């Protein structure tokens, strides 16, 4: 049997959602007759317009693990506030020993991220982002840390409401790099 790559990623477009496989892991259980192998898969599902979900599937066969992960990802969708193709503000997500820093980037930067964070950002529809994985680089912790950060993001409207200002006042003073969000230049 040929050995499958650990970080093999696959995309499938189905009913407007993009499925991305972040990580597949082979797990061995030692029993009396030898070893029994099973597989785990981390799957990210998103619509490319601000909605994304993550799922973790386990099964005896790879396709079944991917299917289970996809079903769980579709059940755990979150809305992410996007502004001009990037996230609304800088945030750091934590999970276990992993921590991921996510920073908005100016247009044209692209997604500067590792494979796990890049798969999530592609699924959510972010086109410009800077990120740094701090601490654990285990794909499970990285994905959970990114989702922790995405869940805690505030849209400019939510931020303005919390401060008691209008959204226009907030966007006028909000900058990413050299660009002011309130201006369309």
KOLROFI-64908 format. One record per atom (N, C-alpha, C): x, y, z; atom name. Coordinates in steps of 0.05 Angstrom, whole numbers, plus 32768, in hexadecimal, padded with zeros to 4 digits. Last residue first. Example, Ala and Ser with C-alpha at 12.3 -4.5 7.8 and 13.67 -1.06 7.14 Angstrom:
east|north|up|a
8101|7FD3|808E|N
8111|7FEB|808F|CA
8102|8001|809D|C
8108|7F8E|809C|N
80F6|7FA6|809C|CA
8108|7FBE|809C|C
REM end
This chain:
east|north|up|a
7F34|844E|7FD0|N
7F4A|8454|7FBD|CA
7F5E|843D|7FBD|C
7F0A|8450|7FF2|N
7F0A|843B|7FDE|CA
7F20|843E|7FCA|C
7F0E|8459|8039|N
7F12|8463|801E|CA
7F13|844B|800B|C
7F09|843B|8067|N
7EF2|844D|8060|CA
7EF5|8457|8043|C
7F3A|8422|806E|N
7F22|8412|8065|CA
7F0B|8424|805C|C
7F76|8439|8055|N
7F61|843F|8068|CA
7F48|8431|805D|C
7FB5|841A|804C|N
7F9A|841F|8041|CA
7F86|8424|8058|C
7FE6|840A|805D|N
7FE4|8426|8055|CA
7FC7|842D|804D|C
7FD0|83DB|8089|N
7FE8|83E4|807B|CA
7FE6|8402|8076|C
7F92|83ED|8092|N
7FA0|83D4|808E|CA
7FB9|83DC|807E|C
7F6B|8415|80C1|N
7F7E|8412|80AB|CA
7F8A|83F6|80AA|C
7F36|843B|80D6|N
7F40|8420|80D4|CA
7F53|841D|80BC|C
7F1C|846B|80D6|N
7F35|846A|80E4|CA
7F42|844E|80E3|C
7EEE|8460|80B8|N
7EFF|8476|80B0|CA
7F1A|8474|80BD|C
7ED3|8437|80D4|N
7EE1|8430|80BB|CA
7EF4|8447|80B1|C
7EBC|8453|80FF|N
7ED0|843E|8104|CA
7EE1|8439|80EB|C
7E99|8475|80E5|N
7EAE|8480|80F6|CA
7EC4|846C|80FB|C
7E77|844F|80CC|N
7E87|8461|80BC|CA
7E9E|846D|80CC|C
7E5C|8439|80F8|N
7E6F|8428|80E9|CA
7E81|8439|80D7|C
7E5B|8464|8132|N
7E50|845A|8119|CA
7E65|844A|810A|C
7E63|844E|8176|N
7E68|8460|8160|CA
7E5A|8455|8147|C
7E64|842D|81A3|N
7E50|8442|81A2|CA
7E55|8457|818C|C
7E84|8402|81A6|N
7E90|841B|81AE|CA
7E7C|8432|81AE|C
7E62|83DB|8192|N
7E6D|83D7|81AD|CA
7E79|83F1|81B8|C
7E59|83EE|815F|N
7E43|83ED|8172|CA
7E4D|83EA|818E|C
7E8C|83E8|8149|N
7E81|8402|814C|CA
7E6A|8403|8160|C
7E90|83AF|814A|N
7EA4|83C0|8159|CA
7E99|83DC|815E|C
7E67|83A2|8127|N
7E66|8399|8143|CA
7E78|83AA|8155|C
7E7B|83B9|80F8|N
7E61|83C2|8103|CA
7E5E|83BA|8121|C
7EAB|839E|80EF|N
7EAC|83BA|80F5|CA
7E91|83C5|8101|C
7EA5|835F|8112|N
7EA2|836F|80FA|CA
7EA5|838C|8102|C
7ED4|833A|8138|N
7EBD|834D|8138|CA
7EBD|835B|811D|C
7EE8|82F7|8147|N
7EEA|830F|8136|CA
7ED1|8320|8138|C
7EE2|82C7|8161|N
7EE4|82E0|8172|CA
7EE7|82F9|8161|C
7EE5|82A1|8139|N
7ECC|82A4|8149|CA
7ECB|82BE|8158|C
7F1A|82A5|8129|N
7F05|82AD|8117|CA
7EEA|82B1|8125|C
7F36|8291|8157|N
7F39|82AC|814E|CA
7F22|82B6|813C|C
7F23|825C|8155|N
7F1F|826C|816D|CA
7F21|828A|8166|C
7F36|824D|8123|N
7F1A|824F|8127|CA
7F13|825E|8140|C
7F6D|824C|812F|N
7F63|825E|811B|CA
7F45|8262|811E|C
7F6E|8223|8156|N
7F76|823E|815D|CA
7F6C|8252|8149|C
7F5E|81F6|8137|N
7F4D|81FF|814D|CA
7F54|821B|8156|C
7F8B|81F5|8114|N
7F70|81F9|810A|CA
7F5D|8202|8120|C
7FB5|81EB|813A|N
7FB5|8203|8129|CA
7F99|8209|811E|C
7FA6|81BA|8152|N
7FA7|81D2|8162|CA
7FA7|81EC|8151|C
7FA9|8198|8124|N
7F91|819A|8134|CA
7F90|81B4|8144|C
7FDE|819E|8111|N
7FC8|81A9|8101|CA
7FAE|81AB|8111|C
8010|81B7|813C|N
7FFE|81A0|8137|CA
7FE5|81AB|8128|C
8032|81DD|814D|N
802B|81DD|8130|CA
801B|81C4|8128|C
802E|8206|8187|N
802B|81EC|817B|CA
8025|81EE|815D|C
8047|8247|8181|N
8043|8230|8192|CA
8041|8217|8181|C
8028|826B|814D|N
8038|826C|8165|CA
8033|8254|8176|C
8024|827C|810B|N
801E|8267|811E|CA
8032|8267|8135|C
800D|82B5|80EE|N
8025|82A9|80FA|CA
801B|8294|810F|C
7FF7|82D8|80B4|N
7FF3|82C8|80CB|CA
800D|82BC|80D5|C
7FD4|8307|808D|N
7FEE|8300|8098|CA
7FE8|82EE|80B1|C
7FAC|830A|8052|N
7FAF|8305|806F|CA
7FCC|82FF|8076|C
7F7D|830D|8020|N
7F95|831A|802B|CA
7F96|8317|8049|C
7F50|82EF|8017|N
7F64|82F1|8001|CA
7F7E|82FE|800B|C
7F21|82C3|8032|N
7F35|82D8|8038|CA
7F4A|82D8|8023|C
7EFC|829A|802F|N
7EFC|82AF|801B|CA
7F0E|82C6|8020|C
7EFB|826B|804B|N
7EEA|8281|8055|CA
7EE9|8298|8041|C
7F1E|824B|802F|N
7F03|8243|8031|CA
7EF1|825A|803A|C
7F4E|8267|8036|N
7F43|8263|801A|CA
7F26|825C|801B|C
7F53|8262|806D|N
7F4F|827C|8062|CA
7F45|827B|8045|C
7F5C|822A|8072|N
7F45|8237|807F|CA
7F3F|8252|8072|C
7F8C|8225|8055|N
7F74|8216|804D|CA
7F5B|8222|8059|C
7FAE|8245|8073|N
7FA8|824C|8058|CA
7F8F|823E|804E|C
7FB3|8228|80A3|N
7FA6|8243|80A4|CA
7F9E|824B|8087|C
7FCE|81FB|808E|N
7FB5|81F8|809D|CA
7FA6|8212|809D|C
7FFE|8210|8075|N
7FEA|8201|8066|CA
7FCF|81FF|8074|C
800A|8255|808B|N
8011|8239|8088|CA
7FFA|822A|807B|C
8008|8294|8067|N
8000|8281|807D|CA
800A|8265|8077|C
7FF3|82C8|8049|N
800D|82C0|8053|CA
8007|82AE|806C|C
7FCD|82D4|8014|N
7FCB|82C6|802E|CA
7FE6|82BC|8035|C
7FD7|8317|7FF9|N
7FD2|82FA|7FF7|CA
7FD0|82EE|8013|C
7FDF|834E|7FEE|N
7FF2|833F|7FFE|CA
7FEF|8321|7FFA|C
7FB6|8368|7FD4|N
7FCE|8360|7FC4|CA
7FE2|8350|7FD4|C
7FA1|8394|8008|N
7F9B|8385|7FEF|CA
7FB5|8380|7FDF|C
7FBF|8387|8049|N
7FB6|8399|8034|CA
7FB2|8389|801A|C
7FA6|835B|807C|N
7FBB|8364|806A|CA
7FAF|8375|8054|C
7F9A|834B|80C1|N
7F91|8353|80A7|CA
7FA8|835E|8096|C
7FB6|8312|80E2|N
7FB7|832F|80DE|CA
7FAB|8336|80C3|C
7FB7|82E2|8114|N
7FAB|82E9|80FA|CA
7FAB|8307|80F8|C
7FDC|82B2|8135|N
7FD8|82CF|8132|CA
7FCE|82D4|8116|C
7FCE|827A|815B|N
7FD1|8284|8140|CA
7FCA|82A2|8140|C
7FE5|8247|8185|N
7FDB|8262|8183|CA
7FE1|826C|8167|C
7FE2|820A|81AB|N
7FE5|8219|8192|CA
7FD9|8234|8193|C
7FD7|81EC|81D5|N
7FF2|81F9|81D6|CA
7FF6|8209|81BC|C
7F93|81FA|81D2|N
7FA8|81E8|81DD|CA
7FC2|81F7|81DF|C
7F8C|8232|81AE|N
7F80|8217|81B1|CA
7F96|8205|81BB|C
7F7E|8276|819C|N
7F8D|8262|81AD|CA
7F7D|8248|81AE|C
7F89|82AD|8170|N
7F79|8297|8179|CA
7F8A|8282|8188|C
7F8C|82F1|816B|N
7F9C|82DA|8171|CA
7F8A|82C4|817D|C
7F81|8324|8139|N
7F78|8313|814F|CA
7F8A|82FC|8153|C
7F73|8361|8117|N
7F86|834D|8121|CA
7F7B|833E|8138|C
7F35|8365|80F1|N
7F4A|8370|8103|CA
7F5D|8359|810B|C
7F18|834E|80C6|N
7F11|8369|80D0|CA
7F27|8375|80E1|C
7F3B|832E|8090|N
7F2C|832E|80A9|CA
7F2A|834A|80B4|C
7F2F|833E|804A|N
7F40|8336|8060|CA
7F2F|8336|807A|C
7F0F|8352|8022|N
7F1F|833A|801D|CA
7F32|8332|8032|C
7EF5|837F|8039|N
7F07|8382|8022|CA
7F19|836A|801E|C
7EE9|835D|8071|N
7EE9|8378|8068|CA
7EFE|837A|8051|C
7EC0|832B|8090|N
7ED6|8332|807D|CA
7ED3|834F|8075|C
7EB0|8306|80C7|N
7EAD|8320|80BB|CA
7EC5|8327|80AA|C
7E99|82C5|80C0|N
7EB1|82D4|80C5|CA
7EAD|82F0|80B8|C
7E6F|8295|80DE|N
7E71|82AC|80CC|CA
7E89|82BC|80D4|C
7E77|824D|80DF|N
7E78|8267|80ED|CA
7E7A|827D|80D8|C
7E5E|820A|80E4|N
7E65|8222|80D4|CA
7E65|823B|80E5|C
7E58|81D2|80F0|N
7E66|81E5|8102|CA
7E6F|81FE|80F3|C
7E44|81B2|80C9|N
7E33|81B7|80E0|CA
7E3F|81CC|80F3|C
7E6D|81AE|80A5|N
7E55|81BC|809C|CA
7E42|81C2|80B3|C
7E90|818F|80C3|N
7E97|81AA|80BC|CA
7E7F|81BB|80B4|C
7E75|815E|80C5|N
7E79|816D|80DE|CA
7E80|818A|80D8|C
7E79|8150|808F|N
7E5F|8152|809B|CA
7E61|8163|80B5|C
7EB1|814D|8089|N
7EA2|8161|807A|CA
7E86|8165|8086|C
7EBE|8122|80AB|N
7EC8|813D|80B1|CA
7EB9|8152|80A2|C
7EA4|80F9|808E|N
7E9C|8100|80AA|CA
7EA5|811C|80B2|C
7EC3|80FA|805F|N
7EA6|80FF|805E|CA
7E9B|8107|807A|C
7EF6|80EC|8073|N
7EF1|8106|8066|CA
7ED4|810D|8065|C
7EEB|80B8|8084|N
7EF4|80CD|8098|CA
7EF0|80E9|808C|C
7EDE|80A1|8053|N
7ECA|80A2|8068|CA
7ED1|80B7|807D|C
7F10|80A3|8038|N
7EF8|80B2|802E|CA
7EE2|80B5|8043|C
7F32|8082|805C|N
7F36|809F|8058|CA
7F1D|80AD|804D|C
7F15|8055|808C|N
7F1D|805B|8071|CA
7F1F|8079|806D|C
7F05|8054|80C0|N
7F19|8040|80B8|CA
7F23|8044|809B|C
7F03|8098|80DC|N
7EF7|8080|80D0|CA
7F0D|806D|80C8|C
7EF3|80D9|80F0|N
7F03|80C2|80F5|CA
7EF4|80A9|80EA|C
7EF6|8120|80E5|N
7EEA|8106|80E1|CA
7EFD|80EF|80E5|C
7EE7|815F|80F6|N
7EFB|814B|80FB|CA
7EEE|8130|80F9|C
7EDC|819F|80D7|N
7ED3|8185|80E1|CA
7EEA|8171|80E3|C
7EC9|81E3|80D3|N
7EDE|81CF|80D5|CA
7ED2|81B6|80E1|C
7EB0|8218|80A8|N
7EAD|8204|80BE|CA
7EC4|81F0|80BD|C
7E9D|825A|8094|N
7EB0|8244|8094|CA
7EAA|8232|80AC|C
7E8D|8293|806E|N
7E82|827D|807F|CA
7E95|8265|807D|C
7EA1|82B9|804A|N
7EA0|82BF|8067|CA
7E94|82AA|8079|C
7EA1|82A4|8017|N
7E95|82BE|801B|CA
7E91|82C5|8039|C
7EB0|8270|8010|N
7EC0|8285|8003|CA
7EB6|82A1|8007|C
7E96|824A|802C|N
7E89|8253|8013|CA
7E99|8269|8005|C
7EB7|820F|8046|N
7EB0|822B|8046|CA
7EA3|8232|802C|C
7ED4|81DE|8070|N
7EBF|81E3|805C|CA
7EB8|8201|805D|C
7F09|81B4|807E|N
7EFF|81CF|8080|CA
7EEB|81D3|8069|C
7F1B|817A|80A3|N
7F10|8185|808B|CA
7F04|81A1|8091|C
7F47|814B|80B7|N
7F3E|8166|80BE|CA
7F35|8172|80A4|C
7F42|8106|80C4|N
7F44|811B|80B0|CA
7F39|8135|80BC|C
7F5F|80C7|80D3|N
7F52|80DF|80DC|CA
7F56|80F5|80C7|C
7F5A|8080|80CF|N
7F63|809A|80C4|CA
7F52|80B0|80D0|C
7F78|8042|80E5|N
7F61|8053|80E0|CA
7F6C|806F|80D8|C
7F91|8000|80EA|N
7F94|801B|80E1|CA
7F79|8029|80DD|C
7FAA|7FD3|8118|N
7F91|7FDC|8109|CA
7F95|7FF9|8103|C
7FDD|7FA2|811B|N
7FD4|7FBE|811C|CA
7FBB|7FC2|810D|C
7FD5|7F63|813B|N
7FE6|7F76|812C|CA
7FDC|7F93|8130|C
7FB4|7F45|815B|N
7FBC|7F3A|8141|CA
7FCE|7F4C|8131|C
7FAD|7F65|8189|N
7FB9|7F4B|818B|CA
7FC3|7F41|8170|C
7FBC|7FA9|8174|N
7FAB|7F95|8180|CA
7FB9|7F7A|817F|C
7FC9|7FEC|8171|N
7FD5|7FD2|8172|CA
7FC3|7FBF|8182|C
7FB3|801A|8143|N
7FAD|800E|815D|CA
7FB8|7FF2|815D|C
7FC8|8054|8121|N
7FCB|8037|8124|CA
7FC4|802F|8140|C
7FB2|8084|80F3|N
7FB4|807D|8110|CA
7FB5|805E|8111|C
7FC3|80B6|80C6|N
7FBE|8099|80C9|CA
7FC4|8092|80E6|C
7FA4|80F2|80B5|N
7FB6|80E4|80C6|CA
7FAF|80C7|80C8|C
7FA0|812B|808E|N
7F97|8110|8091|CA
7FAC|8101|80A1|C
7F8B|816F|808B|N
7F9E|815B|8095|CA
7F91|8140|8096|C
7F67|818E|806D|N
7F7F|819B|8079|CA
7F94|8186|8080|C
7F42|818F|8035|N
7F4D|817C|8048|CA
7F67|8189|8053|C
7F0B|81B7|8027|N
7F28|81B4|8026|CA
7F31|81A2|803C|C
7ED4|81C8|8000|N
7EDE|81B6|8015|CA
7EFC|81B3|8011|C
7EAA|81FD|7FF5|N
7EC4|81F2|7FEE|CA
7ECD|81E1|8006|C
7E66|8204|7FE0|N
7E7A|8201|7FF5|CA
7E93|81F4|7FEB|C
7E44|8201|7FB5|N
7E4D|821B|7FBE|CA
7E61|821A|7FD4|C
7E3C|81C9|7FAD|N
7E26|81DA|7FB6|CA
7E30|81F5|7FC1|C
7E80|81BE|7FAD|N
7E66|81B0|7FAE|CA
7E52|81C3|7FBA|C
7EC2|81B0|7F9D|N
7EAD|81C5|7F9D|CA
7E92|81B7|7F9B|C
7EF9|819B|7FC0|N
7EE1|8192|7FB2|CA
7ECD|81A8|7FB4|C
7F3F|8190|7FC7|N
7F29|81A3|7FC6|CA
7F12|8196|7FB7|C
7F70|8177|7FF4|N
7F5F|8173|7FDD|CA
7F48|8187|7FDF|C
7FB2|816B|800A|N
7F9A|817C|800B|CA
7F8A|8177|7FF1|C
7FDB|8146|8035|N
7FCE|8147|801B|CA
7FB5|8157|801D|C
7FFF|813F|805E|N
7FF2|8158|805B|CA
7FE5|815B|8040|C
8014|810B|805B|N
8006|8113|8073|CA
7FF6|812D|806F|C
8009|80DF|8023|N
8016|80F6|802F|CA
8006|8100|8047|C
8004|8098|802A|N
7FF8|80B2|8023|CA
8006|80C8|8031|C
8028|8063|800E|N
8024|8074|8025|CA
8019|808F|801C|C
800C|802B|7FEE|N
801C|8044|7FEC|CA
8014|8056|8004|C
8011|7FE8|8000|N
8000|8000|8000|CA
8012|8019|8000|C
REM end
